[in-house]
Amino acid sequence: VFFDDNAIANAVYTKLNHPDSFAAVANLVNSPETGWLHYHFGAIHSYLPETVKPPDDTDGAALGPKAWRASALPVWNEDGEMSFPVTMDKSDDGSVLDADNPAAPPFKGHRWLPLPDSEKNIYKTPMAKTEYNAYGPDWKSWALGAQVHYSLLENIEKNHMHLYHYGISSPSSSEGVWNMAFDRMNINFMAIWGKDVLDNAPFDGPDDEHELSVNIPQKLNRPVLVNTHAVAAHFSFRTQHELYDTDLLSRYRAYANEMICTKDNQIPIPKDG
């Protein structure tokens, strides 16, 4: 749903600059592998979902088809405990949580709101459960996905994209490389030579992501590298279908229509908003 202006160029640069690598991938927002890093490097901010529908006369900058700026959101101020449950007790087949599950979305089209004292209260948010684990809560939980997307929109608005730029740089380049060291990595956005794929086809199993990020790189001793300046956002996994009950797609569309698309090339707004 988003990639930074130079994301493609940066990923290609890392692949060319490190010819012994098997592939260069983007620094993905909403990824099991990079979510933990984004949290610990300060790119994630404190958000929790609203549980009560806002009034119909809410300011259009905070709600609706033109809303995307975090600065226009009201601060979370609800009765009850400042927390939201994260469940791992969920099938990975694409099924959704029952509506009466405490970890289910509060209602269709809900927003996530910034918490007061963000740095102090971030430990009360879903991303406090993040793990450097391809099969952990960052993959299974829609709540962690919602928080990282809202954090990205805040970082875009504040021009704080540098918060994602960790990793190793050379004296001649500030590309910021994170070596996956044969850990699994999402392949949603990658620069790779077609010959390297063909030379290792057919794959040994049905899991192309595991083959391209773990098995083949390890066999060839050629790691997958992340260019941390190549920021891109992956909307959801099949385990995070509840993200469609947030207003995030509307926010990304509003950002694109205001900041990216020309007046003659606007993304249509659905009749239901």
Phi, psi and chi 1 to 4 in degrees:
 res  aa     phi    psi   chi1   chi2   chi3   chi4
   1 VAL       -  -12.4  -71.3      -      -      -
   2 PHE  -157.4  139.5  167.6   87.7      -      -
   3 PHE  -143.1  144.9   53.7   87.2      -      -
   4 ASP   -61.8  158.4 -149.7    0.8      -      -
   5 ASP   -52.8  -39.6  -70.8  -12.3      -      -
   6 ASN  -106.1   18.4  -63.3  -47.0      -      -
   7 ALA   -61.4  -45.3      -      -      -      -
   8 ILE   -65.0  -47.8  -65.0  174.0      -      -
   9 ALA   -60.6  -39.9      -      -      -      -
  10 ASN   -67.4  -42.3  -77.2  -30.6      -      -
  11 ALA   -64.3  -43.2      -      -      -      -
  12 VAL   -64.8  -40.8  170.6      -      -      -
  13 TYR   -57.8  -45.2  175.7   83.3      -      -
  14 THR   -64.6  -39.1  -69.7      -      -      -
  15 LYS   -63.2  -42.5 -178.7   67.4 -169.2   89.1
  16 LEU   -73.9  -34.3  -63.3  176.4      -      -
  17 ASN   -76.3  -17.9 -161.6   37.0      -      -
  18 HIS  -128.9   73.7  -58.6  -89.2      -      -
  19 PRO   -62.2  -21.2   20.7  -32.3      -      -
  20 ASP   -80.6   -7.5  -69.9  -22.3      -      -
  21 SER   -73.1  156.0   66.8      -      -      -
  22 PHE   -83.3  -35.9 -176.7   69.0      -      -
  23 ALA  -160.2  158.3      -      -      -      -
  24 ALA  -118.6  131.4      -      -      -      -
  25 VAL  -122.0  162.5  -61.1      -      -      -
  26 ALA   -76.1  160.6      -      -      -      -
  27 ASN   -84.5   93.3 -171.8    6.2      -      -
  28 LEU   -81.5  132.5  -73.8  175.2      -      -
  29 VAL   -87.5  132.4  171.3      -      -      -
  30 ASN    70.1   65.6 -166.1   24.8      -      -
  31 SER  -139.9  136.7  164.0      -      -      -
  32 PRO   -58.2  -34.3  -23.4   33.2      -      -
  33 GLU   -80.2  -38.9  -66.2   77.4   13.0      -
  34 THR   -94.1  -16.2   52.3      -      -      -
  35 GLY   -58.9  -44.0      -      -      -      -
  36 TRP   -61.3  -40.4 -175.9   89.9      -      -
  37 LEU   -66.8  -44.2  -66.2  162.9      -      -
  38 HIS   -60.5  -39.6  -64.6  168.2      -      -
  39 TYR   -62.8  -46.6  177.9   77.4      -      -
  40 HIS   -79.1  -18.9  -74.6  -80.8      -      -
  41 PHE   -94.4    4.1  -80.4  102.7      -      -
  42 GLY    90.2   13.5      -      -      -      -
  43 ALA   -86.1   -9.5      -      -      -      -
  44 ILE  -102.4  137.4  -54.2  -58.4      -      -
  45 HIS  -118.5  166.2  -50.4  -63.0      -      -
  46 SER   -80.9  118.5  -63.2      -      -      -
  47 TYR  -141.4  148.5  -76.0   87.1      -      -
  48 LEU  -139.9  155.8  -74.7  175.6      -      -
  49 PRO   -75.4  145.5   26.9  -34.8      -      -
  50 GLU   -72.2  144.1   59.6 -176.3   -8.1      -
  51 THR  -110.7   -8.9   58.8      -      -      -
  52 VAL  -119.6  132.8  177.7      -      -      -
  53 LYS   -61.7  133.9  -70.2 -173.9  177.2 -177.9
  54 PRO   -71.2  156.8   25.4  -33.0      -      -
  55 PRO   -64.8  156.2   20.1  -30.6      -      -
  56 ASP   -64.1  -24.3  -67.7  -22.4      -      -
  57 ASP   -93.4   21.4   60.5   -7.6      -      -
  58 THR   -60.8  141.2  -61.1      -      -      -
  59 ASP   -51.5  132.4 -174.0  -15.0      -      -
  60 GLY   -63.1  -18.4      -      -      -      -
  61 ALA   -75.7  -19.1      -      -      -      -
  62 ALA  -103.6  -20.1      -      -      -      -
  63 LEU  -153.0  136.6  177.9   70.4      -      -
  64 GLY   116.8 -175.5      -      -      -      -
  65 PRO   -69.0  -12.1   23.4  -33.7      -      -
  66 LYS  -109.0    4.8  -65.7 -175.1  177.9 -179.2
  67 ALA   -90.3  127.8      -      -      -      -
  68 TRP  -148.8  -18.5   68.6  -89.8      -      -
  69 ARG   -76.9  129.4  -73.9  179.7  167.5   81.3
  70 ALA   -64.4  -31.7      -      -      -      -
  71 SER   -65.9  -18.2   60.8      -      -      -
  72 ALA   -89.5   -8.1      -      -      -      -
  73 LEU   -76.3  144.4  -70.4  167.2      -      -
  74 PRO   -72.6  155.0   27.7  -34.7      -      -
  75 VAL   -73.6  139.3  174.3      -      -      -
  76 TRP   -58.1  125.6 -170.0   91.8      -      -
  77 ASN  -152.2   81.6 -179.3   23.7      -      -
  78 GLU  -125.0  158.6  -56.6 -153.5    7.5      -
  79 ASP   -69.3  152.1  -64.5  -27.0      -      -
  80 GLY    95.5 -175.4      -      -      -      -
  81 GLU   -72.6  142.4 -174.3  178.0   -4.1      -
  82 MET   -81.0   86.4 -173.9 -176.8  -73.0      -
  83 SER  -168.9  167.7   65.8      -      -      -
  84 PHE  -150.3  131.1 -170.4   77.0      -      -
  85 PRO   -70.9  146.6   25.2  -33.3      -      -
  86 VAL  -116.6  122.3  172.3      -      -      -
  87 THR  -110.3  137.8 -180.0      -      -      -
  88 MET  -105.1   -3.2  -70.3  -69.0  -71.0      -
  89 ASP   -85.2   71.0 -174.2   20.9      -      -
  90 LYS  -150.4  140.4 -179.1 -176.3  178.0 -174.5
  91 SER   -68.3  152.5  171.2      -      -      -
  92 ASP   -99.0   22.2   61.5    2.0      -      -
  93 ASP   -93.6    6.2   62.7   -1.0      -      -
  94 GLY    98.1    0.1      -      -      -      -
  95 SER   -69.9  158.1   58.7      -      -      -
  96 VAL  -109.7  160.2  -61.4      -      -      -
  97 LEU   -69.3  144.3  -65.1  169.1      -      -
  98 ASP   -61.9  147.5  -67.5  -25.2      -      -
  99 ALA   -59.9  -28.3      -      -      -      -
 100 ASP   -88.9    3.5   59.5   -5.9      -      -
 101 ASN   -73.3  132.1 -170.6  -52.4      -      -
 102 PRO   -58.3  -23.5  -22.7   33.0      -      -
 103 ALA   -92.1    3.7      -      -      -      -
 104 ALA   -79.4  157.7      -      -      -      -
 105 PRO   -58.2  142.8  -22.9   33.4      -      -
 106 PRO   -66.6  -37.4   20.6  -31.1      -      -
 107 PHE  -168.4  162.8   56.7   88.3      -      -
 108 LYS   -66.5  131.0 -177.0   76.8  172.9  176.4
 109 GLY    81.5   16.8      -      -      -      -
 110 HIS   -72.9  159.1   73.3  -81.4      -      -
 111 ARG  -103.4  162.7  -56.9  170.2  -62.2  175.9
 112 TRP  -107.8  135.6  -78.6   56.2      -      -
 113 LEU  -114.7  144.6  -55.2  179.8      -      -
 114 PRO   -69.4  143.5   25.0  -33.1      -      -
 115 LEU   -87.2  151.7  -59.5 -174.1      -      -
 116 PRO   -68.0  153.7   25.5  -33.8      -      -
 117 ASP    50.3   61.8  -60.8  -37.3      -      -
 118 SER   -53.2  -48.7  179.6      -      -      -
 119 GLU   -65.2  -36.7  -69.0 -173.7   12.2      -
 120 LYS   -71.0  -38.4  175.0 -177.5  176.2 -178.4
 121 ASN   -96.6    0.9  -72.1  -40.8      -      -
 122 ILE   -63.2  -23.8 -164.3  165.0      -      -
 123 TYR   -72.6   -7.3  -50.5  109.2      -      -
 124 LYS   -98.9    3.3  -59.2  177.0 -178.3  179.1
 125 THR  -101.8  164.6   66.6      -      -      -
 126 PRO   -55.1  -37.1  -29.8   37.3      -      -
 127 MET   -67.5  -10.1  -84.4  -61.3  -70.2      -
 128 ALA   -66.0  -14.7      -      -      -      -
 129 LYS   -94.5    4.5  -58.0  -76.0 -163.9  -56.3
 130 THR   -60.4  149.5 -177.2      -      -      -
 131 GLU  -136.9  150.4  -61.5  175.3    2.1      -
 132 TYR   -83.6   78.5 -166.2   73.9      -      -
 133 ASN  -156.0  118.1  175.8    4.0      -      -
 134 ALA   -61.2  -22.5      -      -      -      -
 135 TYR  -116.9   21.7  -54.7   99.9      -      -
 136 GLY   -90.6 -162.5      -      -      -      -
 137 PRO   -63.6  -26.6   18.8  -31.0      -      -
 138 ASP   -64.7  -23.5  -61.8   74.7      -      -
 139 TRP   -90.3  -39.6 -179.2   60.1      -      -
 140 LYS   -88.4  -25.0  -81.5 -149.6  166.5 -176.3
 141 SER   -99.2  122.9  170.8      -      -      -
 142 TRP   -67.9  -28.4   74.3  -85.9      -      -
 143 ALA   -66.3  -41.2      -      -      -      -
 144 LEU   -63.7  -39.0  -85.8   72.6      -      -
 145 GLY   -62.3  -42.9      -      -      -      -
 146 ALA   -61.7  -42.6      -      -      -      -
 147 GLN   -66.1  -39.3 -171.2  176.7  -11.2      -
 148 VAL   -71.0  -33.0  -59.8      -      -      -
 149 HIS   -68.7  -44.9  -79.4  -61.8      -      -
 150 TYR   -62.7  -35.9  -94.6   89.2      -      -
 151 SER   -64.5  -39.8  -64.8      -      -      -
 152 LEU   -62.4  -45.5  172.9   61.0      -      -
 153 LEU   -61.2  -36.3  -71.8  167.3      -      -
 154 GLU   -66.0  -43.0  178.1  176.6  -26.5      -
 155 ASN   -66.3  -35.5  -68.2  -30.7      -      -
 156 ILE   -63.4  -48.5  -68.5  171.2      -      -
 157 GLU   -60.8  -41.7 -179.7 -173.6    0.9      -
 158 LYS   -83.6   -2.4  -68.2 -178.8  175.4  178.3
 159 ASN    57.0   46.0 -164.6   24.8      -      -
 160 HIS  -111.1   35.7  -76.2  177.4      -      -
 161 MET   -66.4  -15.7  -61.2  -59.2  -72.3      -
 162 HIS   -62.6  -18.4   63.7  -82.0      -      -
 163 LEU   -64.4  -19.6  -65.3  173.5      -      -
 164 TYR   -91.1   -4.1  -60.7  100.4      -      -
 165 HIS   -94.4   67.2  -60.5  167.3      -      -
 166 TYR   -96.6 -172.3   52.1   87.6      -      -
 167 GLY   100.9  177.7      -      -      -      -
 168 ILE   -87.6  134.2  -62.2  172.7      -      -
 169 SER  -120.0  155.1  -61.3      -      -      -
 170 SER  -101.4  166.1   66.7      -      -      -
 171 PRO   -57.2  -28.6  -25.1   35.1      -      -
 172 SER   -99.0   -2.8   60.7      -      -      -
 173 SER  -151.4  145.5  169.2      -      -      -
 174 SER  -111.3   35.6   59.8      -      -      -
 175 GLU   -63.9  -32.2   60.0 -175.1  -45.6      -
 176 GLY    72.7   87.7      -      -      -      -
 177 VAL  -105.9  131.2  171.1      -      -      -
 178 TRP  -114.3  118.1 -176.4  -93.8      -      -
 179 ASN   -84.6  119.7 -170.8  -29.3      -      -
 180 MET   -70.8  -14.7  -71.1  -54.0  -60.4      -
 181 ALA    49.9   41.2      -      -      -      -
 182 PHE    70.8   15.0  -50.2  122.0      -      -
 183 ASP   -78.7  154.6  -74.9  -25.7      -      -
 184 ARG   -63.3  142.0 -174.6 -179.3  178.4  118.5
 185 MET  -142.8  142.9 -179.9   58.2 -172.7      -
 186 ASN   -61.9  143.9  -61.7  133.2      -      -
 187 ILE  -112.3   26.1   58.1  172.6      -      -
 188 ASN   -63.6  -28.6  -49.8   74.1      -      -
 189 PHE  -146.9  100.5 -170.4  127.6      -      -
 190 MET  -145.1  150.9   66.7 -169.9  -48.2      -
 191 ALA  -108.4  120.5      -      -      -      -
 192 ILE  -150.5  145.1 -172.8  170.3      -      -
 193 TRP   -74.7  131.7  -67.6  115.7      -      -
 194 GLY   -58.0  -33.8      -      -      -      -
 195 LYS   -63.0  -36.2 -176.6  177.1 -174.1  -58.4
 196 ASP   -66.6  -31.4  -77.3  -24.0      -      -
 197 VAL   -73.0  -48.5  177.5      -      -      -
 198 LEU   -64.2  -37.1  -66.1  173.9      -      -
 199 ASP   -65.4  -18.8  -74.4  -10.4      -      -
 200 ASN  -115.0   12.4  -68.8  -80.7      -      -
 201 ALA   -94.0  152.7      -      -      -      -
 202 PRO   -74.4  156.0   29.8  -35.8      -      -
 203 PHE   -72.0  155.9  -62.6  157.0      -      -
 204 ASP   -73.1  -21.9  -67.6  -24.7      -      -
 205 GLY  -145.4  179.7      -      -      -      -
 206 PRO   -79.3  -11.8   28.9  -33.8      -      -
 207 ASP   -89.4   89.4 -170.8  -15.8      -      -
 208 ASP   -64.3  -33.2   58.5  -19.0      -      -
 209 GLU   -65.1  -42.7 -175.2  168.7  -83.6      -
 210 HIS   -66.2  -38.1 -165.5   77.5      -      -
 211 GLU   -64.4  -46.1  -69.6  -64.9  -41.5      -
 212 LEU   -80.2  -20.0  -70.4  170.9      -      -
 213 SER  -110.4  -17.3   64.5      -      -      -
 214 VAL  -123.4  -66.4  179.1      -      -      -
 215 ASN   -63.0  -53.5  -73.2   -8.3      -      -
 216 ILE   -68.7  -47.2  -62.5  171.8      -      -
 217 PRO   -55.9  -39.6  -27.7   37.2      -      -
 218 GLN   -68.9  -39.9 -162.4  160.6   33.8      -
 219 LYS   -63.0  -37.7  178.3  178.3   69.5  175.4
 220 LEU   -91.1   -7.0  -59.6  176.9      -      -
 221 ASN    57.2   44.0 -164.2   28.6      -      -
 222 ARG  -130.4  100.9  -64.4  170.7   58.0 -166.0
 223 PRO   -73.2  160.6   28.1  -36.4      -      -
 224 VAL   -87.1  132.2  171.3      -      -      -
 225 LEU  -113.3  141.9  -56.2  178.8      -      -
 226 VAL  -101.5  125.8  179.1      -      -      -
 227 ASN   -89.2  109.5 -178.6  -46.9      -      -
 228 THR   -73.5  -11.0   63.8      -      -      -
 229 HIS   -84.5  -11.1  -68.0 -124.1      -      -
 230 ALA   -92.1   76.0      -      -      -      -
 231 VAL   -83.5  130.3  179.1      -      -      -
 232 ALA  -142.3  149.4      -      -      -      -
 233 ALA  -111.1  126.2      -      -      -      -
 234 HIS  -101.1  120.8  166.3 -112.8      -      -
 235 PHE   -65.5  -58.5 -172.1   69.1      -      -
 236 SER  -156.8  156.0   71.2      -      -      -
 237 PHE   -95.1  169.6  -61.8   97.8      -      -
 238 ARG   -63.6  -20.2   65.3  176.7 -177.7  -88.5
 239 THR   -83.9   -3.2   51.4      -      -      -
 240 GLN  -119.6   35.2  -62.2  176.5  -43.6      -
 241 HIS   -59.3  -23.7 -167.7   77.1      -      -
 242 GLU   -64.7  -15.9  -67.5   85.5   -6.2      -
 243 LEU   -59.5  -24.9  -82.4  170.9      -      -
 244 TYR   -72.6   -8.2  -69.3   93.0      -      -
 245 ASP   -91.5    0.0  -74.4  -23.9      -      -
 246 THR   -90.8  179.7   70.7      -      -      -
 247 ASP   -99.6   19.4   71.7  -20.0      -      -
 248 LEU   -64.6  -41.6  -84.5  163.7      -      -
 249 LEU   -62.1  -37.0  -76.4  179.3      -      -
 250 SER   -63.8  -39.2  174.9      -      -      -
 251 ARG   -67.6  -42.0  -72.0 -175.6  172.7  -89.8
 252 TYR   -64.9  -37.9  -81.7  116.8      -      -
 253 ARG   -65.0  -42.2 -178.6 -176.0   62.4 -125.8
 254 ALA   -63.3  -40.7      -      -      -      -
 255 TYR   -61.5  -46.4  165.8   76.0      -      -
 256 ALA   -62.8  -44.8      -      -      -      -
 257 ASN   -65.5  -34.6  -80.5  -18.6      -      -
 258 GLU   -83.9  -39.1  179.7 -178.7  -23.4      -
 259 MET  -108.4  -18.5  -55.0  -62.3  -67.9      -
 260 ILE  -121.0  -54.1  -53.9  -61.6      -      -
 261 CYS   -75.1  146.2  -59.0      -      -      -
 262 THR   -74.6  167.8   65.0      -      -      -
 263 LYS   -63.5  -26.3  -68.7 -177.3  178.3  179.4
 264 ASP   -90.5    0.9  -62.6  -32.4      -      -
 265 ASN  -136.4   45.1 -168.8   31.2      -      -
 266 GLN   -77.5  146.2  -64.7  -76.5  -70.8      -
 267 ILE   -75.8  123.7  -57.0  171.0      -      -
 268 PRO   -60.0  143.9  -20.1   31.5      -      -
 269 ILE   -94.5  124.7  -62.1  172.3      -      -
 270 PRO   -60.0  157.5  -21.0   31.9      -      -
 271 LYS   -61.7  -29.6  -68.4 -177.9  178.6  179.4
 272 ASP   -85.8    6.9   59.2    0.8      -      -
 273 GLY    90.7      -      -      -      -      -
